Amino acid sequence: MRKTIIILVIIGAVLLVVSLLGPYYILTEGEQAVIVQFGKIVRVDTQAGVKYKVPFVENVVKFSKKVQSWDGDAQRIPTSENQFIWVDTTARWRISDAKKFYESVGSMTQAQGRMDDVIDSEVRKVISKNPLREAVRDSNVISQIKRNTSLASVAGSSETGALSTISALSENQFDNVTLGRRALSIQMRDEARSIMPQYGMELIDVVIRQIKYSDDLTQSVYDRMIKERNQIAQAFRSDGEGEKANLLGQTNNKLKQIQSEAERKAKEIKAKADAEALAIRNRAYNQDPDFADYWMALEEYKTILPKFNKTMTTDSDFYKYLYNKRGR
């Protein structure tokens, strides 16, 4: 009897230890598990619920079935023109084959490192094969924007002069994009996606999150912007100088016309006045010629004599009235 009790106690203890070690495990929604027995995968559980495992023998390794995010470090990559830019990418992925994932990768932490290797390599390859405009822009909308309307209000002219120069600068400023940023992202995804199945992973997408110019390229961009602004300013200055010359020419022509007309009218008035004065003088002279000669001589004396320092003789007819006692 005592021996039986001991056996029952031992069995109970064993059952207690087994229950404490957990013969059951729970898979929640969004989880999957790989059951490993002595280092060998015996099965894969993907359905949620309460599952059974053999204690001490089987080990459960759980992985997420949810979509995971990957954030890479920004890379300094040269474009096809050998211009360096900083490219920051992100991606989404999930475990598509838990068995292969466990065998080739092992853990979520190692999966992040594997994603770094694959995606960073494809990003560098795609960016380096394309010019800068393909990575920065996604369309040619910027080249299709009409800028003449806003500039016309400033310049006050038509399609000539400064506006034609600015329009030419705007058309030549931006090269056309053939692929664009989104297409490059798709290329990166497709190239990397072909590698992921061997790791039991599915790559959903790759997105270029941010692109920044490197310091040397930033300075060249600023220099180009300054050059373009100076060209536009010079176009306005040249157009203004031309308009100024045109207005000055018109003003000078009008001034000359006004002066010519004024001189013509002045000559006509003077000629008319001289004729009237001569007629009045003739009428006055005809009434009393002697008095007229006398009066005109006195007027001449007032004008001429104060200007002479010396008078050598007064015998000429011009001075006949100076010493005439009768004043005639």
C-alpha positions as CSV (number, residue, x, y, z in Angstrom):
1,M,0.0,0.0,0.0
2,R,2.8,2.3,0.9
3,K,4.6,1.5,-2.3
4,T,1.5,2.4,-4.3
5,I,1.2,5.7,-2.7
6,I,4.8,6.5,-3.5
7,I,4.2,5.6,-7.2
8,L,1.2,7.8,-7.3
9,V,3.1,10.7,-5.8
10,I,5.9,10.3,-8.4
11,I,3.3,10.2,-11.2
12,G,1.7,13.3,-9.8
13,A,4.9,15.1,-9.6
14,V,5.8,14.1,-13.2
15,L,2.4,15.3,-14.4
16,L,2.9,18.5,-12.4
17,V,6.3,19.2,-14.0
18,V,4.9,18.4,-17.4
19,S,2.0,20.7,-16.9
20,L,4.3,23.4,-15.7
21,L,6.6,23.0,-18.7
22,G,3.6,23.5,-20.9
23,P,2.5,20.8,-23.4
24,Y,0.3,23.4,-24.9
25,Y,1.0,26.7,-26.6
26,I,-1.2,29.4,-28.0
27,L,-0.9,31.1,-31.4
28,T,-2.7,34.4,-31.6
29,E,-3.9,36.1,-34.8
30,G,-1.0,37.3,-36.8
31,E,1.4,34.7,-35.6
32,Q,2.9,31.5,-37.0
33,A,5.2,29.0,-35.4
34,V,7.9,26.6,-36.4
35,I,8.1,23.4,-34.3
36,V,11.6,22.2,-34.0
37,Q,12.6,18.7,-32.6
38,F,16.3,18.2,-31.9
39,G,17.2,20.9,-34.4
40,K,14.9,19.6,-37.2
41,I,11.7,21.3,-38.3
42,V,8.9,18.8,-37.8
43,R,5.9,21.1,-38.7
44,V,4.8,24.6,-39.2
45,D,1.6,26.1,-37.6
46,T,0.0,29.1,-39.2
47,Q,-3.5,28.9,-37.8
48,A,-4.4,30.7,-34.6
49,G,-5.5,28.6,-31.6
50,V,-4.3,26.3,-28.8
51,K,-1.6,23.9,-30.0
52,Y,0.0,20.9,-28.5
53,K,3.7,20.1,-28.4
54,V,5.8,17.4,-26.9
55,P,7.4,18.6,-23.7
56,F,11.2,18.4,-23.5
57,V,11.4,17.3,-27.1
58,E,9.7,20.0,-29.3
59,N,10.6,23.7,-29.2
60,V,8.3,26.4,-30.6
61,V,9.7,29.3,-32.5
62,K,7.1,32.0,-33.2
63,F,7.2,34.6,-36.1
64,S,4.8,37.3,-37.1
65,K,2.6,37.0,-40.1
66,K,2.0,40.7,-40.2
67,V,3.4,43.2,-42.6
68,Q,6.7,44.5,-41.3
69,S,8.5,47.8,-42.0
70,W,12.1,48.2,-42.9
71,D,13.9,51.6,-42.6
72,G,17.3,51.8,-44.1
73,D,20.0,54.2,-43.4
74,A,20.5,57.1,-45.9
75,Q,23.2,56.3,-48.5
76,R,25.5,58.7,-50.3
77,I,25.2,57.5,-53.9
78,P,26.5,58.9,-57.2
79,T,24.1,59.3,-60.1
80,S,25.0,58.6,-63.7
81,E,26.4,62.2,-64.0
82,N,28.6,61.4,-61.0
83,Q,26.7,63.8,-58.8
84,F,26.4,62.5,-55.2
85,I,23.0,62.5,-53.4
86,W,21.8,61.1,-50.1
87,V,19.0,58.5,-50.7
88,D,16.8,57.4,-47.8
89,T,14.5,54.4,-48.5
90,T,11.9,52.4,-46.6
91,A,10.1,49.1,-47.5
92,R,7.4,46.8,-46.3
93,W,7.8,43.0,-46.2
94,R,6.4,39.9,-44.5
95,I,7.4,36.2,-43.9
96,S,5.9,34.1,-46.7
97,D,7.5,30.8,-45.8
98,A,8.2,30.3,-42.1
99,K,10.1,27.1,-42.6
100,K,12.5,28.6,-45.2
101,F,12.8,31.8,-43.1
102,Y,13.9,29.8,-40.0
103,E,16.4,27.8,-42.0
104,S,18.0,30.7,-43.9
105,V,17.5,33.7,-41.7
106,G,16.6,32.5,-38.2
107,S,15.2,35.6,-36.5
108,M,13.6,39.0,-37.1
109,T,16.7,40.8,-36.1
110,Q,18.8,38.9,-38.7
111,A,16.0,39.5,-41.2
112,Q,16.5,43.3,-40.9
113,G,20.2,42.8,-41.6
114,R,19.5,40.7,-44.6
115,M,17.1,43.4,-45.9
116,D,19.8,46.0,-45.4
117,D,22.1,44.0,-47.7
118,V,19.6,43.3,-50.4
119,I,17.7,46.6,-50.7
120,D,20.7,48.9,-50.1
121,S,22.5,47.1,-52.9
122,E,19.6,47.4,-55.4
123,V,19.0,51.1,-54.4
124,R,22.6,51.9,-55.1
125,K,22.5,50.0,-58.4
126,V,19.4,51.7,-59.7
127,I,20.3,55.2,-58.6
128,S,23.8,55.0,-60.1
129,K,22.4,54.0,-63.5
130,N,20.1,57.0,-63.9
131,P,20.6,60.8,-64.0
132,L,19.7,63.0,-61.1
133,R,16.4,64.3,-62.5
134,E,15.0,60.8,-62.6
135,A,15.5,60.3,-58.9
136,V,14.4,63.8,-57.9
137,R,11.3,64.3,-60.1
138,D,8.4,62.0,-61.0
139,S,6.9,63.9,-64.0
140,N,7.5,66.8,-66.4
141,V,4.8,69.0,-64.9
142,I,7.3,71.6,-63.7
143,S,8.3,72.2,-67.4
144,Q,4.7,72.6,-68.4
145,I,3.8,75.4,-66.0
146,K,3.0,78.6,-67.8
147,R,5.1,81.4,-66.3
148,N,4.6,84.2,-68.8
149,T,1.3,85.4,-67.3
150,S,2.8,86.3,-64.0
151,L,5.9,87.8,-65.6
152,A,3.8,89.9,-68.0
153,S,2.4,92.0,-65.2
154,V,5.9,92.8,-64.0
155,A,7.5,93.4,-67.4
156,G,4.5,95.1,-69.0
157,S,5.4,93.8,-72.4
158,S,4.4,91.0,-74.8
159,E,6.3,87.9,-75.9
160,T,9.3,90.0,-76.9
161,G,12.3,91.3,-74.9
162,A,12.6,90.1,-71.3
163,L,9.7,87.7,-71.5
164,S,11.0,85.9,-74.5
165,T,14.4,85.5,-72.7
166,I,12.7,84.3,-69.6
167,S,10.5,81.9,-71.5
168,A,13.6,80.4,-73.2
169,L,15.3,80.0,-69.8
170,S,12.2,78.3,-68.4
171,E,12.0,75.9,-71.4
172,N,15.7,74.9,-71.2
173,Q,15.9,74.9,-67.4
174,F,14.4,71.5,-66.8
175,D,15.3,68.3,-68.8
176,N,12.5,65.9,-69.5
177,V,12.0,62.9,-67.2
178,T,11.6,59.5,-68.9
179,L,11.2,57.2,-65.8
180,G,10.8,59.3,-62.7
181,R,11.1,58.6,-59.0
182,R,8.2,56.2,-58.7
183,A,9.5,54.1,-61.6
184,L,12.9,53.9,-60.0
185,S,11.2,52.7,-56.7
186,I,9.4,50.0,-58.7
187,Q,12.7,48.9,-60.3
188,M,14.3,48.6,-56.8
189,R,11.4,46.6,-55.6
190,D,11.4,44.2,-58.5
191,E,15.1,43.6,-58.4
192,A,15.1,43.0,-54.6
193,R,11.8,40.9,-54.8
194,S,13.5,38.3,-57.0
195,I,16.0,37.6,-54.2
196,M,13.7,37.5,-51.2
197,P,11.9,34.1,-51.8
198,Q,15.1,32.2,-51.0
199,Y,14.9,33.6,-47.5
200,G,11.2,32.8,-47.1
201,M,10.4,36.6,-47.3
202,E,8.1,38.6,-49.6
203,L,8.9,42.2,-50.4
204,I,5.8,44.2,-50.8
205,D,7.2,47.6,-51.9
206,V,10.2,49.9,-51.7
207,V,9.7,53.6,-51.5
208,I,12.3,56.4,-51.8
209,R,11.4,58.4,-48.7
210,Q,13.8,61.3,-49.0
211,I,16.5,62.5,-51.3
212,K,19.0,65.2,-50.2
213,Y,21.8,66.8,-52.2
214,S,25.2,66.3,-50.8
215,D,27.1,69.4,-49.7
216,D,29.1,69.9,-52.9
217,L,26.0,69.3,-55.1
218,T,24.0,71.7,-52.9
219,Q,26.4,74.5,-53.6
220,S,26.4,73.8,-57.3
221,V,22.5,73.9,-57.2
222,Y,22.6,77.2,-55.4
223,D,25.1,78.6,-57.9
224,R,22.9,77.5,-60.8
225,M,19.9,79.1,-59.2
226,I,21.8,82.3,-58.7
227,K,23.0,82.2,-62.3
228,E,19.4,81.7,-63.6
229,R,18.1,84.6,-61.4
230,N,20.9,86.8,-62.7
231,Q,20.0,85.9,-66.3
232,I,16.4,86.8,-65.7
233,A,17.4,90.0,-64.0
234,Q,19.7,90.9,-66.8
235,A,16.9,90.1,-69.3
236,F,14.7,92.6,-67.4
237,R,17.5,95.2,-67.3
238,S,18.2,94.8,-71.0
239,D,14.5,95.1,-71.8
240,G,14.2,98.1,-69.6
241,E,17.2,99.8,-71.2
242,G,15.7,99.2,-74.6
243,E,12.4,100.6,-73.5
244,K,14.2,103.5,-72.0
245,A,16.1,104.2,-75.2
246,N,12.8,103.9,-77.2
247,L,11.0,106.4,-74.9
248,L,13.9,108.8,-74.9
249,G,14.0,108.7,-78.7
250,Q,10.3,109.4,-78.9
251,T,10.6,112.2,-76.3
252,N,13.5,113.8,-78.2
253,N,11.6,113.6,-81.5
254,K,8.5,115.3,-79.9
255,L,10.8,117.9,-78.3
256,K,12.4,118.7,-81.6
257,Q,9.0,119.0,-83.3
258,I,7.7,121.3,-80.5
259,Q,10.9,123.4,-80.7
260,S,10.8,123.6,-84.5
261,E,7.1,124.6,-84.4
262,A,7.8,127.2,-81.7
263,E,10.7,128.7,-83.6
264,R,8.6,128.8,-86.8
265,K,5.8,130.6,-85.0
266,A,8.3,132.9,-83.2
267,K,9.8,133.9,-86.6
268,E,6.4,134.5,-88.0
269,I,5.4,136.7,-85.1
270,K,8.7,138.5,-85.1
271,A,8.5,139.1,-88.9
272,K,4.9,140.4,-88.5
273,A,6.0,142.6,-85.6
274,D,9.0,144.0,-87.5
275,A,6.8,144.7,-90.5
276,E,4.3,146.5,-88.3
277,A,7.1,148.4,-86.5
278,L,8.6,149.4,-89.8
279,A,5.2,150.5,-91.1
280,I,4.6,152.7,-88.0
281,R,8.1,154.1,-88.3
282,N,7.6,154.9,-91.9
283,R,4.3,156.7,-91.1
284,A,5.9,158.6,-88.4
285,Y,8.9,159.6,-90.5
286,N,6.7,160.7,-93.3
287,Q,4.8,163.1,-91.0
288,D,8.1,165.0,-89.9
289,P,11.3,163.6,-91.4
290,D,13.5,166.2,-89.6
291,F,12.1,165.3,-86.2
292,A,12.4,161.7,-87.0
293,D,16.1,162.0,-87.8
294,Y,16.6,164.0,-84.6
295,W,14.8,161.5,-82.4
296,M,16.6,158.5,-83.9
297,A,20.0,160.3,-83.5
298,L,19.3,160.9,-79.8
299,E,18.4,157.3,-79.3
300,E,21.6,156.2,-80.9
301,Y,23.6,158.7,-78.7
302,K,22.1,157.1,-75.6
303,T,23.1,153.7,-76.8
304,I,26.6,154.3,-78.3
305,L,28.2,157.3,-76.5
306,P,28.4,155.8,-73.0
307,K,30.4,152.9,-74.4
308,F,33.1,155.1,-76.0
309,N,36.1,156.1,-73.8
310,K,37.2,158.7,-76.3
311,T,35.7,160.7,-79.1
312,M,38.4,162.2,-81.4
313,T,36.2,164.4,-83.5
314,T,32.5,165.4,-83.8
315,D,32.8,166.7,-87.3
316,S,30.9,163.8,-88.9
317,D,27.3,164.0,-89.8
318,F,26.5,161.6,-87.0
319,Y,27.3,164.2,-84.3
320,K,25.6,167.1,-86.1
321,Y,23.0,167.4,-83.3
322,L,25.4,167.4,-80.3
323,Y,26.7,171.0,-80.8
324,N,23.9,172.6,-82.7
325,K,22.5,175.4,-80.6
326,R,19.1,175.1,-82.2
327,G,19.1,171.4,-81.5
328,R,18.6,170.7,-85.2
